[in-house]
Amino acid sequence: MLQEAKEAWSDAAENSGESTPRPIPSEYDCGGEFTLRIPRSLHRELSKTAEVEGVSLNQYCTHLLSKGTTKDEGCATAHIV
């Protein structure tokens, strides 16, 4: 149904002379979610620290990951020590 709606909208815009925006191609199609397996001891440590900081484990890990990456030409590169 979504595809039909997109096509109908595109056809209507074309018939009325309006231009339709084209999607910007992306080399990386990231949904913002991934699974990471870590040792239980690290999970425990991260969970405790997140609780002390008053944030969710997800927020805390996102914070740590963002501190350890640089954005170079649209791609985040981790600095792993």
Biopython code that builds the backbone (N, CA, C, O; Angstrom):
import numpy as np
from Bio.PDB.StructureBuilder import StructureBuilder

atoms = [
    (1, "MET", "N", (0.821, -1.199, 0.000)),
    (1, "MET", "CA", (0.000, 0.000, 0.000)),
    (1, "MET", "C", (0.865, 1.263, 0.000)),
    (1, "MET", "O", (0.528, 2.267, -0.628)),
    (2, "LEU", "N", (1.975, 1.187, 0.712)),
    (2, "LEU", "CA", (2.864, 2.343, 0.768)),
    (2, "LEU", "C", (3.418, 2.662, -0.617)),
    (2, "LEU", "O", (3.469, 3.822, -1.025)),
    (3, "GLN", "N", (3.828, 1.627, -1.327)),
    (3, "GLN", "CA", (4.367, 1.835, -2.669)),
    (3, "GLN", "C", (3.315, 2.462, -3.580)),
    (3, "GLN", "O", (3.626, 3.358, -4.365)),
    (4, "GLU", "N", (2.067, 1.992, -3.477)),
    (4, "GLU", "CA", (0.972, 2.553, -4.281)),
    (4, "GLU", "C", (0.757, 4.023, -3.947)),
    (4, "GLU", "O", (0.551, 4.840, -4.844)),
    (5, "ALA", "N", (0.802, 4.363, -2.670)),
    (5, "ALA", "CA", (0.629, 5.752, -2.249)),
    (5, "ALA", "C", (1.758, 6.627, -2.785)),
    (5, "ALA", "O", (1.516, 7.746, -3.237)),
    (6, "LYS", "N", (2.986, 6.123, -2.738)),
    (6, "LYS", "CA", (4.126, 6.885, -3.269)),
    (6, "LYS", "C", (3.964, 7.135, -4.758)),
    (6, "LYS", "O", (4.217, 8.239, -5.242)),
    (7, "GLU", "N", (3.538, 6.103, -5.485)),
    (7, "GLU", "CA", (3.350, 6.242, -6.932)),
    (7, "GLU", "C", (2.223, 7.214, -7.253)),
    (7, "GLU", "O", (2.343, 8.020, -8.176)),
    (8, "ALA", "N", (1.124, 7.145, -6.494)),
    (8, "ALA", "CA", (-0.008, 8.051, -6.715)),
    (8, "ALA", "C", (0.407, 9.491, -6.454)),
    (8, "ALA", "O", (0.059, 10.393, -7.216)),
    (9, "TRP", "N", (1.156, 9.704, -5.367)),
    (9, "TRP", "CA", (1.630, 11.059, -5.055)),
    (9, "TRP", "C", (2.552, 11.580, -6.150)),
    (9, "TRP", "O", (2.448, 12.733, -6.568)),
    (10, "SER", "N", (3.458, 10.716, -6.610)),
    (10, "SER", "CA", (4.398, 11.102, -7.654)),
    (10, "SER", "C", (3.663, 11.432, -8.953)),
    (10, "SER", "O", (3.982, 12.420, -9.615)),
    (11, "ASP", "N", (2.690, 10.611, -9.314)),
    (11, "ASP", "CA", (1.910, 10.858, -10.530)),
    (11, "ASP", "C", (1.138, 12.171, -10.435)),
    (11, "ASP", "O", (1.103, 12.947, -11.389)),
    (12, "ALA", "N", (0.520, 12.417, -9.276)),
    (12, "ALA", "CA", (-0.248, 13.650, -9.085)),
    (12, "ALA", "C", (0.657, 14.868, -9.177)),
    (12, "ALA", "O", (0.288, 15.871, -9.789)),
    (13, "ALA", "N", (1.822, 14.792, -8.584)),
    (13, "ALA", "CA", (2.760, 15.913, -8.636)),
    (13, "ALA", "C", (3.233, 16.145, -10.062)),
    (13, "ALA", "O", (3.338, 17.289, -10.506)),
    (14, "GLU", "N", (3.514, 15.077, -10.773)),
    (14, "GLU", "CA", (3.974, 15.190, -12.161)),
    (14, "GLU", "C", (2.883, 15.777, -13.046)),
    (14, "GLU", "O", (3.161, 16.626, -13.892)),
    (15, "ASN", "N", (1.637, 15.327, -12.856)),
    (15, "ASN", "CA", (0.513, 15.826, -13.661)),
    (15, "ASN", "C", (0.218, 17.296, -13.400)),
    (15, "ASN", "O", (-0.285, 17.989, -14.284)),
    (16, "SER", "N", (0.521, 17.778, -12.208)),
    (16, "SER", "CA", (0.266, 19.184, -11.882)),
    (16, "SER", "C", (1.470, 20.070, -12.203)),
    (16, "SER", "O", (1.432, 21.282, -11.994)),
    (17, "GLY", "N", (2.531, 19.456, -12.710)),
    (17, "GLY", "CA", (3.712, 20.227, -13.078)),
    (17, "GLY", "C", (4.682, 20.466, -11.945)),
    (17, "GLY", "O", (5.697, 21.138, -12.127)),
    (18, "GLU", "N", (4.383, 19.925, -10.778)),
    (18, "GLU", "CA", (5.298, 20.082, -9.641)),
    (18, "GLU", "C", (6.461, 19.105, -9.766)),
    (18, "GLU", "O", (6.310, 18.001, -10.288)),
    (19, "SER", "N", (7.607, 19.524, -9.287)),
    (19, "SER", "CA", (8.742, 18.610, -9.290)),
    (19, "SER", "C", (8.696, 17.770, -8.016)),
    (19, "SER", "O", (8.227, 18.220, -6.971)),
    (20, "THR", "N", (9.182, 16.568, -8.128)),
    (20, "THR", "CA", (9.226, 15.692, -6.959)),
    (20, "THR", "C", (10.668, 15.534, -6.520)),
    (20, "THR", "O", (11.556, 15.355, -7.355)),
    (21, "PRO", "N", (10.912, 15.598, -5.221)),
    (21, "PRO", "CA", (12.290, 15.437, -4.756)),
    (21, "PRO", "C", (12.773, 14.016, -5.001)),
    (21, "PRO", "O", (12.019, 13.054, -4.860)),
    (22, "ARG", "N", (14.005, 13.908, -5.357)),
    (22, "ARG", "CA", (14.614, 12.598, -5.582)),
    (22, "ARG", "C", (15.392, 12.211, -4.339)),
    (22, "ARG", "O", (16.024, 13.060, -3.711)),
    (23, "PRO", "N", (15.351, 10.937, -3.978)),
    (23, "PRO", "CA", (16.119, 10.519, -2.805)),
    (23, "PRO", "C", (17.610, 10.683, -3.039)),
    (23, "PRO", "O", (18.111, 10.488, -4.146)),
    (24, "ILE", "N", (18.294, 11.040, -1.990)),
    (24, "ILE", "CA", (19.745, 11.169, -2.058)),
    (24, "ILE", "C", (20.334, 9.782, -1.835)),
    (24, "ILE", "O", (20.128, 9.185, -0.778)),
    (25, "PRO", "N", (21.066, 9.263, -2.822)),
    (25, "PRO", "CA", (21.631, 7.926, -2.631)),
    (25, "PRO", "C", (22.632, 7.921, -1.494)),
    (25, "PRO", "O", (23.397, 8.868, -1.314)),
    (26, "SER", "N", (22.615, 6.859, -0.744)),
    (26, "SER", "CA", (23.520, 6.728, 0.382)),
    (26, "SER", "C", (24.331, 5.449, 0.225)),
    (26, "SER", "O", (23.785, 4.379, -0.044)),
    (27, "GLU", "N", (25.625, 5.577, 0.396)),
    (27, "GLU", "CA", (26.494, 4.397, 0.321)),
    (27, "GLU", "C", (26.215, 3.463, 1.489)),
    (27, "GLU", "O", (26.341, 2.244, 1.378)),
    (28, "TYR", "N", (25.835, 4.064, 2.608)),
    (28, "TYR", "CA", (25.561, 3.286, 3.811)),
    (28, "TYR", "C", (24.119, 3.516, 4.224)),
    (28, "TYR", "O", (23.736, 4.647, 4.521)),
    (29, "ASP", "N", (23.324, 2.476, 4.246)),
    (29, "ASP", "CA", (21.934, 2.583, 4.667)),
    (29, "ASP", "C", (21.840, 2.024, 6.081)),
    (29, "ASP", "O", (21.580, 0.835, 6.269)),
    (30, "CYS", "N", (22.053, 2.881, 7.070)),
    (30, "CYS", "CA", (22.093, 2.443, 8.463)),
    (30, "CYS", "C", (20.788, 2.777, 9.161)),
    (30, "CYS", "O", (20.292, 3.900, 9.075)),
    (31, "GLY", "N", (20.247, 1.804, 9.844)),
    (31, "GLY", "CA", (18.998, 1.988, 10.557)),
    (31, "GLY", "C", (19.177, 2.477, 11.981)),
    (31, "GLY", "O", (18.193, 2.730, 12.676)),
    (32, "GLY", "N", (20.425, 2.616, 12.429)),
    (32, "GLY", "CA", (20.653, 3.115, 13.775)),
    (32, "GLY", "C", (20.619, 2.041, 14.844)),
    (32, "GLY", "O", (20.495, 2.340, 16.032)),
    (33, "GLU", "N", (20.729, 0.810, 14.429)),
    (33, "GLU", "CA", (20.668, -0.277, 15.407)),
    (33, "GLU", "C", (21.614, -1.393, 14.970)),
    (33, "GLU", "O", (21.691, -1.732, 13.789)),
    (34, "PHE", "N", (22.332, -1.959, 15.943)),
    (34, "PHE", "CA", (23.156, -3.126, 15.675)),
    (34, "PHE", "C", (23.320, -3.920, 16.957)),
    (34, "PHE", "O", (23.122, -3.399, 18.054)),
    (35, "THR", "N", (23.682, -5.173, 16.808)),
    (35, "THR", "CA", (23.854, -6.048, 17.960)),
    (35, "THR", "C", (25.336, -6.208, 18.234)),
    (35, "THR", "O", (26.131, -6.411, 17.316)),
    (36, "LEU", "N", (25.700, -6.117, 19.495)),
    (36, "LEU", "CA", (27.094, -6.243, 19.892)),
    (36, "LEU", "C", (27.171, -7.204, 21.064)),
    (36, "LEU", "O", (26.517, -6.989, 22.085)),
    (37, "ARG", "N", (27.949, -8.243, 20.934)),
    (37, "ARG", "CA", (28.129, -9.200, 22.020)),
    (37, "ARG", "C", (29.368, -8.792, 22.815)),
    (37, "ARG", "O", (30.453, -8.615, 22.261)),
    (38, "ILE", "N", (29.179, -8.646, 24.128)),
    (38, "ILE", "CA", (30.277, -8.243, 25.005)),
    (38, "ILE", "C", (30.320, -9.189, 26.205)),
    (38, "ILE", "O", (29.329, -9.855, 26.505)),
    (39, "PRO", "N", (31.451, -9.249, 26.882)),
    (39, "PRO", "CA", (31.530, -10.093, 28.083)),
    (39, "PRO", "C", (30.543, -9.611, 29.154)),
    (39, "PRO", "O", (30.245, -8.420, 29.248)),
    (40, "ARG", "N", (30.047, -10.548, 29.949)),
    (40, "ARG", "CA", (29.093, -10.211, 31.014)),
    (40, "ARG", "C", (29.675, -9.192, 31.991)),
    (40, "ARG", "O", (28.968, -8.309, 32.477)),
    (41, "SER", "N", (30.958, -9.323, 32.267)),
    (41, "SER", "CA", (31.584, -8.396, 33.214)),
    (41, "SER", "C", (31.549, -6.959, 32.677)),
    (41, "SER", "O", (31.318, -6.020, 33.438)),
    (42, "LEU", "N", (31.773, -6.790, 31.391)),
    (42, "LEU", "CA", (31.713, -5.454, 30.799)),
    (42, "LEU", "C", (30.274, -4.942, 30.787)),
    (42, "LEU", "O", (30.026, -3.768, 31.063)),
    (43, "HIS", "N", (29.337, -5.815, 30.469)),
    (43, "HIS", "CA", (27.922, -5.442, 30.483)),
    (43, "HIS", "C", (27.524, -4.955, 31.877)),
    (43, "HIS", "O", (26.854, -3.933, 32.024)),
    (44, "ARG", "N", (27.941, -5.696, 32.881)),
    (44, "ARG", "CA", (27.640, -5.338, 34.272)),
    (44, "ARG", "C", (28.233, -3.968, 34.610)),
    (44, "ARG", "O", (27.557, -3.117, 35.188)),
    (45, "GLU", "N", (29.490, -3.766, 34.249)),
    (45, "GLU", "CA", (30.170, -2.498, 34.542)),
    (45, "GLU", "C", (29.488, -1.323, 33.837)),
    (45, "GLU", "O", (29.273, -0.271, 34.438)),
    (46, "LEU", "N", (29.155, -1.508, 32.580)),
    (46, "LEU", "CA", (28.481, -0.441, 31.831)),
    (46, "LEU", "C", (27.103, -0.144, 32.413)),
    (46, "LEU", "O", (26.711, 1.017, 32.527)),
    (47, "SER", "N", (26.369, -1.195, 32.781)),
    (47, "SER", "CA", (25.036, -1.012, 33.361)),
    (47, "SER", "C", (25.104, -0.243, 34.674)),
    (47, "SER", "O", (24.303, 0.661, 34.912)),
    (48, "LYS", "N", (26.056, -0.601, 35.521)),
    (48, "LYS", "CA", (26.203, 0.083, 36.817)),
    (48, "LYS", "C", (26.549, 1.554, 36.607)),
    (48, "LYS", "O", (25.974, 2.430, 37.254)),
    (49, "THR", "N", (27.475, 1.818, 35.716)),
    (49, "THR", "CA", (27.886, 3.203, 35.471)),
    (49, "THR", "C", (26.733, 4.017, 34.893)),
    (49, "THR", "O", (26.533, 5.171, 35.273)),
    (50, "ALA", "N", (25.974, 3.419, 33.975)),
    (50, "ALA", "CA", (24.816, 4.120, 33.398)),
    (50, "ALA", "C", (23.810, 4.461, 34.487)),
    (50, "ALA", "O", (23.242, 5.553, 34.493)),
    (51, "GLU", "N", (23.590, 3.527, 35.408)),
    (51, "GLU", "CA", (22.646, 3.769, 36.496)),
    (51, "GLU", "C", (23.125, 4.919, 37.392)),
    (51, "GLU", "O", (22.338, 5.782, 37.781)),
    (52, "VAL", "N", (24.415, 4.918, 37.708)),
    (52, "VAL", "CA", (24.982, 5.995, 38.526)),
    (52, "VAL", "C", (24.831, 7.344, 37.817)),
    (52, "VAL", "O", (24.541, 8.359, 38.451)),
    (53, "GLU", "N", (25.028, 7.342, 36.511)),
    (53, "GLU", "CA", (24.919, 8.577, 35.715)),
    (53, "GLU", "C", (23.464, 8.989, 35.493)),
    (53, "GLU", "O", (23.190, 10.112, 35.071)),
    (54, "GLY", "N", (22.529, 8.071, 35.779)),
    (54, "GLY", "CA", (21.111, 8.393, 35.625)),
    (54, "GLY", "C", (20.622, 8.365, 34.189)),
    (54, "GLY", "O", (19.680, 9.071, 33.828)),
    (55, "VAL", "N", (21.272, 7.541, 33.369)),
    (55, "VAL", "CA", (20.869, 7.414, 31.969)),
    (55, "VAL", "C", (20.675, 5.939, 31.641)),
    (55, "VAL", "O", (21.080, 5.063, 32.405)),
    (56, "SER", "N", (20.052, 5.677, 30.498)),
    (56, "SER", "CA", (19.877, 4.291, 30.078)),
    (56, "SER", "C", (21.208, 3.720, 29.603)),
    (56, "SER", "O", (22.128, 4.458, 29.252)),
    (57, "LEU", "N", (21.288, 2.421, 29.600)),
    (57, "LEU", "CA", (22.494, 1.765, 29.090)),
    (57, "LEU", "C", (22.727, 2.159, 27.632)),
    (57, "LEU", "O", (23.865, 2.390, 27.224)),
    (58, "ASN", "N", (21.653, 2.236, 26.851)),
    (58, "ASN", "CA", (21.762, 2.639, 25.450)),
    (58, "ASN", "C", (22.358, 4.049, 25.327)),
    (58, "ASN", "O", (23.270, 4.274, 24.532)),
    (59, "GLN", "N", (21.837, 4.993, 26.118)),
    (59, "GLN", "CA", (22.356, 6.362, 26.072)),
    (59, "GLN", "C", (23.823, 6.412, 26.471)),
    (59, "GLN", "O", (24.624, 7.111, 25.850)),
    (60, "TYR", "N", (24.166, 5.662, 27.516)),
    (60, "TYR", "CA", (25.543, 5.678, 27.996)),
    (60, "TYR", "C", (26.504, 5.105, 26.947)),
    (60, "TYR", "O", (27.556, 5.686, 26.679)),
    (61, "CYS", "N", (26.137, 3.973, 26.362)),
    (61, "CYS", "CA", (27.003, 3.366, 25.341)),
    (61, "CYS", "C", (27.106, 4.254, 24.107)),
    (61, "CYS", "O", (28.178, 4.363, 23.512)),
    (62, "THR", "N", (25.999, 4.892, 23.716)),
    (62, "THR", "CA", (26.036, 5.815, 22.577)),
    (62, "THR", "C", (26.995, 6.964, 22.865)),
    (62, "THR", "O", (27.761, 7.377, 21.995)),
    (63, "HIS", "N", (26.947, 7.469, 24.079)),
    (63, "HIS", "CA", (27.860, 8.542, 24.491)),
    (63, "HIS", "C", (29.318, 8.083, 24.379)),
    (63, "HIS", "O", (30.157, 8.786, 23.816)),
    (64, "LEU", "N", (29.608, 6.898, 24.922)),
    (64, "LEU", "CA", (30.982, 6.385, 24.878)),
    (64, "LEU", "C", (31.451, 6.165, 23.439)),
    (64, "LEU", "O", (32.579, 6.509, 23.089)),
    (65, "LEU", "N", (30.585, 5.594, 22.615)),
    (65, "LEU", "CA", (30.959, 5.354, 21.221)),
    (65, "LEU", "C", (31.190, 6.661, 20.472)),
    (65, "LEU", "O", (32.121, 6.761, 19.674)),
    (66, "SER", "N", (30.356, 7.658, 20.720)),
    (66, "SER", "CA", (30.515, 8.926, 20.006)),
    (66, "SER", "C", (31.794, 9.651, 20.420)),
    (66, "SER", "O", (32.382, 10.379, 19.621)),
    (67, "LYS", "N", (32.224, 9.454, 21.663)),
    (67, "LYS", "CA", (33.479, 10.058, 22.116)),
    (67, "LYS", "C", (34.684, 9.396, 21.461)),
    (67, "LYS", "O", (35.734, 10.021, 21.315)),
    (68, "GLY", "N", (34.538, 8.138, 21.070)),
    (68, "GLY", "CA", (35.661, 7.398, 20.527)),
    (68, "GLY", "C", (35.668, 7.284, 19.019)),
    (68, "GLY", "O", (36.375, 6.441, 18.466)),
    (69, "THR", "N", (34.888, 8.121, 18.338)),
    (69, "THR", "CA", (34.855, 8.064, 16.877)),
    (69, "THR", "C", (35.134, 9.432, 16.293)),
    (69, "THR", "O", (34.951, 10.456, 16.950)),
    (70, "THR", "N", (35.578, 9.433, 15.054)),
    (70, "THR", "CA", (35.700, 10.667, 14.288)),
    (70, "THR", "C", (34.917, 10.478, 13.009)),
    (70, "THR", "O", (34.828, 9.366, 12.488)),
    (71, "LYS", "N", (34.357, 11.542, 12.508)),
    (71, "LYS", "CA", (33.596, 11.464, 11.265)),
    (71, "LYS", "C", (34.494, 11.932, 10.132)),
    (71, "LYS", "O", (34.898, 13.094, 10.086)),
    (72, "ASP", "N", (34.802, 11.023, 9.223)),
    (72, "ASP", "CA", (35.685, 11.312, 8.116)),
    (72, "ASP", "C", (34.964, 10.935, 6.826)),
    (72, "ASP", "O", (34.751, 9.755, 6.549)),
    (73, "GLU", "N", (34.588, 11.945, 6.037)),
    (73, "GLU", "CA", (33.890, 11.724, 4.776)),
    (73, "GLU", "C", (32.635, 10.884, 4.949)),
    (73, "GLU", "O", (32.387, 9.971, 4.162)),
    (74, "GLY", "N", (31.835, 11.184, 5.979)),
    (74, "GLY", "CA", (30.556, 10.523, 6.165)),
    (74, "GLY", "C", (30.623, 9.164, 6.815)),
    (74, "GLY", "O", (29.605, 8.477, 6.906)),
    (75, "CYS", "N", (31.797, 8.754, 7.271)),
    (75, "CYS", "CA", (31.920, 7.431, 7.882)),
    (75, "CYS", "C", (32.581, 7.586, 9.240)),
    (75, "CYS", "O", (33.644, 8.195, 9.357)),
    (76, "ALA", "N", (31.949, 7.034, 10.260)),
    (76, "ALA", "CA", (32.522, 7.098, 11.607)),
    (76, "ALA", "C", (33.603, 6.034, 11.731)),
    (76, "ALA", "O", (33.396, 4.872, 11.380)),
    (77, "THR", "N", (34.741, 6.444, 12.230)),
    (77, "THR", "CA", (35.868, 5.543, 12.410)),
    (77, "THR", "C", (36.165, 5.438, 13.892)),
    (77, "THR", "O", (36.396, 6.447, 14.558)),
    (78, "ALA", "N", (36.159, 4.221, 14.408)),
    (78, "ALA", "CA", (36.415, 4.015, 15.840)),
    (78, "ALA", "C", (37.907, 4.039, 16.106)),
    (78, "ALA", "O", (38.710, 3.547, 15.314)),
    (79, "HIS", "N", (38.255, 4.622, 17.241)),
    (79, "HIS", "CA", (39.633, 4.618, 17.718)),
    (79, "HIS", "C", (39.703, 3.594, 18.847)),
    (79, "HIS", "O", (39.391, 3.911, 19.995)),
    (80, "ILE", "N", (40.099, 2.410, 18.535)),
    (80, "ILE", "CA", (40.141, 1.336, 19.509)),
    (80, "ILE", "C", (41.560, 1.219, 20.065)),
    (80, "ILE", "O", (42.533, 1.084, 19.323)),
    (81, "VAL", "N", (41.641, 1.274, 21.379)),
    (81, "VAL", "CA", (42.960, 1.200, 22.017)),
    (81, "VAL", "C", (43.168, -0.174, 22.590)),
    (81, "VAL", "O", (44.217, -0.447, 23.172)),
]
sb = StructureBuilder()
sb.init_structure("model")
sb.init_model(0)
sb.init_chain("A")
sb.init_seg("    ")
for serial, (resi, resn, name, xyz) in enumerate(atoms, 1):
    if name == "N":
        sb.init_residue(resn, " ", resi, " ")
    sb.init_atom(name, np.array(xyz, "f"), 0.0, 1.0, " ", f" {name:<3s}", serial, name[0])
structure = sb.get_structure()
